[in-house]
């Protein structure tokens, strides 16, 4: 730089770099600068004005100046030192200084170096930091556990809510996996979900699951996991959001139990009014539940079919007892009143909100595949599977046991009836399951053993 300073000035101008030589001792002042430097500080036409500036006065912050000269004195050079400088009009500019101490032939102590305007870089950096802070503040103020994982399922970032839920420090979480915090079986399910997202690129949205926290408590959460990508579009990890739904789930469970209790009260009223119908409904519920178990239904759906069985004749509570218990043949009008029981029950419980179509199942339990049933003459797949199960269960129980208007026809007769109309009135698969349960129980009513 000492021998080629003039050539360096030309090159620096082309690169818009400010090149300078500044004397510290014996007399302070600029010895040489290139046009790019004085233009950087707003001296576009008055080069002589810039030579009157003191280098130390360009620093906006005295601390930056002190650190710069201390480093220069200790090391003899400074590389890419960032500082805020003041321009001619008082505005500021961010610069990066690379400089070294030299001695000229006259034994003058000088500084020789390059000043680069990095304001645009600092502005971008500031904007990036602001966006990063905004993103962090956003994550930290969301009342959900938010976490990021890499392709090895290791946690790379978490928000405050996640940290609070674990009771650990952030540094105790980062770099760990779910196996470090949760029971093995639970962690394995999380691990499999993570790998599904990583391998397929598909998201998991709103998965409801139960988790056991490190403190041993069990909560219910709803989790969403999505893939994260790098700039080349490759999947590099996942982002997960888990919301604690325990309080809400408990309230829903309490509400659900209240509704079930209310319906049980109605069932008790039916029992007091018409013990035969009550016993019949309990038996139908048992038959339907056993059929559904063969179909491997989950516990919620099993509960739905059991409730439907217990309540399917609840609508008879509004029918006069002398009609329900009439020993002789019913008149056409009386029979039409009996047929109203499905609709009566639908109207009675239709406003109860269940996770399964309880009222509609009951409404359809006298429909038949060929359209010969009632009340809406539904056919085939238009009839809910639960209603088709109730239809078979109802026939199997009713024909087996005594009715007010006839003696019991027996289990064998009931099975023959189902076989005769298998696939025509009654769902073939459901009939086969019911008959299989009878055979398994040695041709006896399997529901009476439960």
C-alpha positions as CSV (number, residue, x, y, z in Angstrom):
1,X,0.0,0.0,0.0
2,X,2.9,2.3,0.7
3,X,4.5,2.0,-2.7
4,X,1.3,1.8,-4.8
5,X,-0.9,4.2,-3.0
6,X,-1.8,6.2,-6.1
7,X,-2.7,3.1,-8.1
8,X,-4.7,1.9,-5.2
9,X,-6.7,5.1,-5.2
10,X,-7.7,4.6,-8.8
11,X,-8.7,1.0,-8.1
12,X,-10.6,2.0,-4.9
13,X,-12.6,4.6,-6.8
14,X,-13.8,2.0,-9.3
15,X,-14.9,-0.2,-6.4
16,X,-16.4,2.8,-4.5
17,X,-14.1,2.3,-1.6
18,X,-12.7,5.2,0.3
19,X,-8.9,5.1,0.5
20,X,-7.0,7.4,2.9
21,X,-3.6,8.1,4.5
22,X,-3.9,10.1,7.7
23,X,-1.1,11.6,9.8
24,X,-1.2,11.3,13.5
25,X,2.2,12.6,14.5
26,X,3.7,15.2,14.2
27,X,0.7,17.1,12.7
28,X,-2.7,15.5,12.6
29,X,-4.5,15.6,9.2
30,X,-5.3,13.8,6.0
31,X,-2.3,13.4,3.6
32,X,-4.2,11.7,0.8
33,X,-7.7,10.6,0.0
34,X,-9.5,9.4,-3.1
35,X,-12.6,11.0,-4.5
36,X,-14.8,8.0,-3.4
37,X,-13.9,8.9,0.2
38,X,-14.9,12.5,0.3
39,X,-18.0,11.8,-1.8
40,X,-18.9,9.1,0.7
41,X,-19.1,11.9,3.3
42,X,-20.9,14.4,1.2
43,X,-18.0,16.5,-0.1
44,X,-18.8,16.1,-3.7
45,X,-17.2,19.3,-5.1
46,X,-15.1,20.6,-2.2
47,X,-12.1,18.3,-1.7
48,X,-10.2,21.0,0.2
49,X,-13.1,21.1,2.8
50,X,-12.6,17.4,3.5
51,X,-8.9,17.9,4.2
52,X,-9.8,20.2,7.1
53,X,-11.7,17.3,8.8
54,X,-10.2,15.4,11.6
55,X,-10.4,11.6,11.3
56,X,-11.2,11.3,15.0
57,X,-14.1,13.7,14.6
58,X,-15.8,11.5,12.1
59,X,-16.7,9.0,14.8
60,X,-20.2,9.5,16.1
61,X,-19.6,7.4,19.2
62,X,-16.5,8.1,21.3
63,X,-16.5,4.6,22.5
64,X,-16.0,3.3,18.9
65,X,-13.2,5.7,18.4
66,X,-11.4,4.6,21.6
67,X,-11.8,0.9,20.8
68,X,-10.5,1.5,17.2
69,X,-7.3,3.3,18.3
70,X,-6.7,0.8,21.1
71,X,-6.9,-2.1,18.7
72,X,-4.7,-0.2,16.2
73,X,-2.1,0.5,18.9
74,X,-2.1,-3.1,20.2
75,X,-2.1,-5.0,16.8
76,X,-0.7,-2.5,14.4
77,X,-3.8,-3.1,12.2
78,X,-7.6,-3.3,12.3
79,X,-9.7,-5.3,9.9
80,X,-13.3,-4.5,9.0
81,X,-14.0,-2.4,12.1
82,X,-17.7,-1.3,12.1
83,X,-18.5,2.2,13.3
84,X,-21.0,5.0,12.8
85,X,-19.5,8.1,11.0
86,X,-20.9,11.6,10.6
87,X,-21.3,13.1,7.2
88,X,-20.9,16.8,6.2
89,X,-24.6,17.5,6.5
90,X,-24.8,15.9,10.0
91,X,-26.4,12.6,8.8
92,X,-24.7,9.4,9.8
93,X,-23.3,6.5,7.7
94,X,-22.2,3.1,8.7
95,X,-18.7,2.2,7.6
96,X,-16.2,-0.6,7.9
97,X,-12.6,0.4,8.4
98,X,-9.6,-1.7,7.5
99,X,-6.4,0.1,8.4
100,X,-2.8,-0.2,9.6
101,X,-0.2,1.9,11.2
102,X,2.8,3.0,9.1
103,X,5.8,5.4,9.3
104,X,6.7,7.5,6.3
105,X,10.2,8.5,5.2
106,X,9.9,11.6,7.4
107,X,9.2,9.3,10.4
108,X,5.7,10.6,10.6
109,X,3.2,8.2,12.2
110,X,0.3,7.6,9.9
111,X,-2.7,5.5,9.4
112,X,-3.4,4.0,5.9
113,X,-6.5,2.2,5.1
114,X,-9.8,1.7,3.4
115,X,-13.3,2.8,4.4
116,X,-16.3,1.0,3.0
117,X,-19.9,2.3,3.2
118,X,-21.9,-0.5,4.7
119,X,-25.1,1.4,5.5
120,X,-27.2,-0.6,3.1
121,X,-25.8,-3.8,4.6
122,X,-26.5,-2.5,8.2
123,X,-30.0,-1.4,7.1
124,X,-30.7,-4.9,5.8
125,X,-29.2,-6.4,8.9
126,X,-31.4,-4.1,11.1
127,X,-34.5,-5.1,9.1
128,X,-33.6,-8.7,9.4
129,X,-33.1,-8.4,13.2
130,X,-36.4,-6.6,13.5
131,X,-38.1,-9.3,11.5
132,X,-36.4,-11.9,13.6
133,X,-37.4,-10.1,16.8
134,X,-41.0,-9.8,15.5
135,X,-41.0,-13.5,14.7
136,X,-39.6,-14.4,18.1
137,X,-42.1,-12.2,19.9
138,X,-44.9,-13.6,17.9
139,X,-43.9,-17.2,18.8
140,X,-43.3,-16.4,22.4
141,X,-46.7,-14.8,22.8
142,X,-48.7,-17.5,21.2
143,X,-50.3,-19.7,24.0
144,X,-49.3,-22.9,22.2
145,X,-46.2,-25.0,22.4
146,X,-44.2,-24.3,19.2
147,X,-41.1,-26.2,18.2
148,X,-38.8,-26.9,15.3
149,X,-36.9,-30.1,14.6
150,X,-34.2,-31.1,12.2
151,X,-34.1,-34.2,10.0
152,X,-32.7,-36.2,12.9
153,X,-35.8,-35.3,15.0
154,X,-33.7,-33.1,17.3
155,X,-35.3,-30.0,18.7
156,X,-33.6,-26.8,17.3
157,X,-35.9,-24.1,18.5
158,X,-38.8,-23.7,21.0
159,X,-41.0,-20.9,22.2
160,X,-41.5,-19.7,25.8
161,X,-44.8,-21.7,26.2
162,X,-43.0,-24.9,25.3
163,X,-40.2,-24.1,27.8
164,X,-42.7,-23.3,30.5
165,X,-44.6,-26.6,29.9
166,X,-41.5,-28.7,30.4
167,X,-40.2,-26.9,33.4
168,X,-36.7,-27.0,32.0
169,X,-34.3,-24.4,30.7
170,X,-34.0,-23.8,27.0
171,X,-30.5,-25.1,26.9
172,X,-31.7,-28.4,28.4
173,X,-34.2,-28.8,25.5
174,X,-32.3,-27.8,22.4
175,X,-30.6,-30.8,20.7
176,X,-32.7,-33.3,22.5
177,X,-35.5,-35.5,21.0
178,X,-38.9,-36.5,22.4
179,X,-37.4,-39.7,23.8
180,X,-35.6,-37.5,26.3
181,X,-38.8,-36.1,27.7
182,X,-41.7,-38.5,27.2
183,X,-42.4,-42.2,27.9
184,X,-41.1,-44.5,25.1
185,X,-44.4,-45.5,23.5
186,X,-45.6,-41.9,23.4
187,X,-42.3,-40.6,22.1
188,X,-42.3,-43.4,19.4
189,X,-45.7,-42.1,18.1
190,X,-44.3,-38.6,17.9
191,X,-41.2,-39.9,16.2
192,X,-43.3,-41.8,13.6
193,X,-45.4,-38.7,12.9
194,X,-42.3,-36.5,12.5
195,X,-40.8,-39.0,10.0
196,X,-44.1,-39.2,8.1
197,X,-43.9,-35.4,7.5
198,X,-40.2,-35.6,6.7
199,X,-40.5,-38.5,4.3
200,X,-43.7,-37.5,2.5
201,X,-43.8,-33.7,2.7
202,X,-47.4,-34.0,3.9
203,X,-48.6,-32.2,6.9
204,X,-50.4,-33.6,9.9
205,X,-53.3,-31.2,10.8
206,X,-55.2,-31.2,14.1
207,X,-54.2,-34.6,15.4
208,X,-55.9,-35.2,18.8
209,X,-53.7,-37.1,21.3
210,X,-53.0,-37.6,24.9
211,X,-49.5,-36.8,26.3
212,X,-47.9,-37.4,29.6
213,X,-45.8,-34.5,30.7
214,X,-42.4,-34.8,32.5
215,X,-44.2,-34.0,35.8
216,X,-46.4,-37.1,35.3
217,X,-49.7,-35.3,34.5
218,X,-51.7,-36.4,31.6
219,X,-53.3,-33.9,29.2
220,X,-55.1,-33.9,25.9
221,X,-53.6,-31.9,23.0
222,X,-54.2,-31.1,19.4
223,X,-51.1,-31.1,17.3
224,X,-50.2,-29.9,13.8
225,X,-46.9,-30.7,12.1
226,X,-45.7,-29.2,8.8
227,X,-42.4,-29.6,6.8
228,X,-39.8,-26.8,6.7
229,X,-37.7,-26.2,3.6
230,X,-34.3,-24.7,2.7
231,X,-33.7,-22.3,-0.1
232,X,-33.3,-25.2,-2.6
233,X,-36.8,-26.5,-1.7
234,X,-35.5,-29.5,0.2
235,X,-37.2,-30.6,3.5
236,X,-34.8,-29.9,6.3
237,X,-37.1,-30.4,9.3
238,X,-40.5,-29.8,10.8
239,X,-42.4,-27.2,12.7
240,X,-44.9,-28.3,15.2
241,X,-47.7,-26.6,17.1
242,X,-49.3,-28.3,20.0
243,X,-52.3,-26.8,21.9
244,X,-53.4,-28.0,25.3
245,X,-57.0,-28.9,25.0
246,X,-57.3,-30.5,28.5
247,X,-59.7,-28.0,30.0
248,X,-61.8,-27.9,26.9
249,X,-61.8,-31.7,26.6
250,X,-62.9,-32.0,30.3
251,X,-65.7,-29.5,29.7
252,X,-66.8,-31.4,26.6
253,X,-66.6,-34.7,28.6
254,X,-68.7,-33.2,31.4
255,X,-71.2,-31.8,28.9
256,X,-71.4,-35.2,27.1
257,X,-71.9,-37.0,30.5
258,X,-74.7,-34.6,31.4
259,X,-76.5,-35.4,28.1
260,X,-76.0,-39.1,28.6
261,X,-77.4,-38.8,32.1
262,X,-80.4,-36.9,30.8
263,X,-81.1,-39.6,28.3
264,X,-80.7,-42.2,31.0
265,X,-83.3,-40.4,33.0
266,X,-85.6,-40.6,30.0
267,X,-84.8,-44.3,29.8
268,X,-85.7,-44.8,33.4
269,X,-89.0,-43.1,32.8
270,X,-89.6,-45.6,30.0
271,X,-88.7,-48.4,32.3
272,X,-91.2,-47.3,34.9
273,X,-94.0,-46.8,32.3
274,X,-93.3,-49.9,30.1
275,X,-90.8,-52.5,31.6
276,X,-91.1,-54.8,28.6
277,X,-89.9,-52.1,26.2
278,X,-87.1,-51.1,28.5
279,X,-85.8,-54.7,28.7
280,X,-86.1,-55.0,25.0
281,X,-84.1,-51.8,24.3
282,X,-81.3,-53.0,26.7
283,X,-81.1,-56.3,24.9
284,X,-81.0,-54.7,21.5
285,X,-78.2,-52.4,22.7
286,X,-76.2,-55.4,23.9
287,X,-76.7,-57.2,20.5
288,X,-75.7,-54.1,18.5
289,X,-72.6,-53.5,20.6
290,X,-71.4,-57.1,20.2
291,X,-71.9,-56.9,16.4
292,X,-69.9,-53.6,16.3
293,X,-67.1,-55.1,18.3
294,X,-66.7,-57.7,15.6
295,X,-66.4,-54.8,13.2
296,X,-63.6,-53.5,15.4
297,X,-65.1,-50.1,16.0
298,X,-63.4,-47.6,18.3
299,X,-64.8,-46.8,21.7
300,X,-66.6,-43.6,20.6
301,X,-68.5,-45.4,17.9
302,X,-69.2,-48.3,20.2
303,X,-70.7,-45.9,22.6
304,X,-72.9,-44.4,19.9
305,X,-74.4,-47.7,18.8
306,X,-75.0,-48.8,22.4
307,X,-76.8,-45.5,23.2
308,X,-78.8,-45.8,20.0
309,X,-79.9,-49.3,21.0
310,X,-80.9,-48.2,24.5
311,X,-82.9,-45.3,23.2
312,X,-84.3,-46.6,19.9
313,X,-87.8,-47.2,21.3
314,X,-87.8,-44.1,23.5
315,X,-90.4,-42.6,21.2
316,X,-92.9,-45.1,22.5
317,X,-93.2,-43.1,25.7
318,X,-95.8,-41.0,24.0
319,X,-97.9,-43.9,22.8
320,X,-100.8,-45.0,25.0
321,X,-100.1,-48.1,27.0
322,X,-103.3,-49.8,25.9
323,X,-102.0,-49.7,22.4
324,X,-98.5,-50.8,23.3
325,X,-99.7,-53.7,25.4
326,X,-102.7,-54.6,23.4
327,X,-102.9,-58.5,23.3
328,X,-104.8,-58.7,20.1
329,X,-104.2,-57.5,16.5
330,X,-103.6,-53.8,16.1
331,X,-105.9,-51.7,13.9
332,X,-104.5,-49.8,11.0
333,X,-104.7,-46.5,13.0
334,X,-103.1,-48.1,16.0
335,X,-100.2,-49.5,14.0
336,X,-99.6,-46.1,12.4
337,X,-99.3,-44.6,15.9
338,X,-96.8,-47.3,16.8
339,X,-94.8,-46.4,13.6
340,X,-94.5,-42.8,14.8
341,X,-92.2,-43.9,17.6
342,X,-89.0,-43.5,15.4
343,X,-90.0,-39.9,14.5
344,X,-91.0,-39.2,18.1
345,X,-87.6,-40.1,19.4
346,X,-85.9,-38.2,16.7
347,X,-87.9,-35.1,17.7
348,X,-87.1,-35.7,21.3
349,X,-83.3,-36.0,21.2
350,X,-82.6,-34.2,17.9
351,X,-81.2,-31.1,19.6
352,X,-78.7,-33.1,21.6
353,X,-75.2,-32.7,20.1
354,X,-73.2,-35.9,20.0
355,X,-70.0,-36.9,18.1
356,X,-72.2,-39.4,16.2
357,X,-75.6,-39.0,14.5
358,X,-77.6,-40.5,17.3
359,X,-81.0,-39.1,16.5
360,X,-80.6,-40.0,12.8
361,X,-79.6,-43.6,13.6
362,X,-82.7,-44.1,15.7
363,X,-84.9,-42.4,13.1
364,X,-83.7,-45.0,10.5
365,X,-83.8,-48.2,12.5
366,X,-87.0,-49.5,10.9
367,X,-85.8,-48.7,7.3
368,X,-85.0,-51.7,5.1
369,X,-82.6,-52.2,2.3
370,X,-85.3,-52.8,-0.3
371,X,-87.2,-49.6,0.7
372,X,-90.1,-51.5,2.4
373,X,-89.3,-50.0,5.8
374,X,-90.5,-46.8,7.5
375,X,-90.8,-43.9,8.0
376,X,-89.0,-42.5,4.9
377,X,-88.7,-45.7,2.7
378,X,-84.9,-45.3,2.5
379,X,-82.9,-47.9,0.5
380,X,-79.5,-49.5,0.5
381,X,-76.5,-47.2,1.3
382,X,-78.9,-44.3,2.2
383,X,-79.4,-46.1,5.5
384,X,-76.7,-45.6,8.0
385,X,-74.6,-48.7,8.9
386,X,-75.5,-48.2,12.6
387,X,-79.2,-48.2,11.7
388,X,-78.7,-51.4,9.7
389,X,-77.1,-53.0,12.8
390,X,-80.1,-51.9,14.9
391,X,-82.5,-53.3,12.4
392,X,-80.9,-56.8,12.7
393,X,-80.6,-56.5,16.4
394,X,-84.2,-55.4,16.9
395,X,-85.5,-58.3,14.8
396,X,-83.3,-60.9,16.6
397,X,-84.4,-59.7,20.0
398,X,-88.1,-59.1,19.3
399,X,-88.7,-62.5,17.7
400,X,-86.9,-64.4,20.3
401,X,-88.9,-63.0,23.3
402,X,-92.5,-62.7,24.3
403,X,-94.5,-59.8,22.9
404,X,-97.8,-58.6,24.3
405,X,-99.6,-59.6,21.1
406,X,-97.9,-63.0,20.6
407,X,-95.8,-65.6,22.3
408,X,-92.0,-65.8,21.8
409,X,-91.2,-67.3,18.4
410,X,-87.7,-68.4,19.6
411,X,-84.1,-67.9,18.5
412,X,-84.2,-70.4,15.7
413,X,-87.2,-68.7,14.1
414,X,-85.5,-65.3,14.4
415,X,-82.4,-66.7,12.7
416,X,-84.4,-68.1,9.9
417,X,-86.1,-64.8,9.4
418,X,-82.8,-63.0,9.1
419,X,-81.4,-65.6,6.7
420,X,-84.6,-65.4,4.5
421,X,-84.2,-61.6,4.1
422,X,-80.4,-61.5,4.2
423,X,-79.2,-59.0,1.5
424,X,-82.9,-58.0,0.7
425,X,-84.2,-56.3,3.8
426,X,-81.2,-56.7,6.1
427,X,-77.5,-56.0,5.5
428,X,-75.8,-59.3,4.6
429,X,-72.6,-58.7,6.5
430,X,-74.4,-57.7,9.7
431,X,-76.7,-60.8,9.4
432,X,-73.7,-63.1,9.0
433,X,-72.0,-61.5,12.1
434,X,-75.2,-61.9,14.2
435,X,-75.7,-65.5,13.2
436,X,-72.0,-66.2,13.8
437,X,-72.3,-64.8,17.3
438,X,-75.3,-67.1,17.9
439,X,-73.4,-70.1,16.6
440,X,-70.4,-69.2,18.8
441,X,-72.7,-69.2,21.8
442,X,-74.0,-72.7,21.0
443,X,-77.3,-71.5,19.4
444,X,-78.2,-69.6,22.5
445,X,-79.0,-65.9,23.0
446,X,-75.5,-64.5,23.4
447,X,-76.8,-61.1,24.7
448,X,-78.3,-62.7,27.8
449,X,-74.8,-63.7,29.0
450,X,-73.5,-60.1,29.1
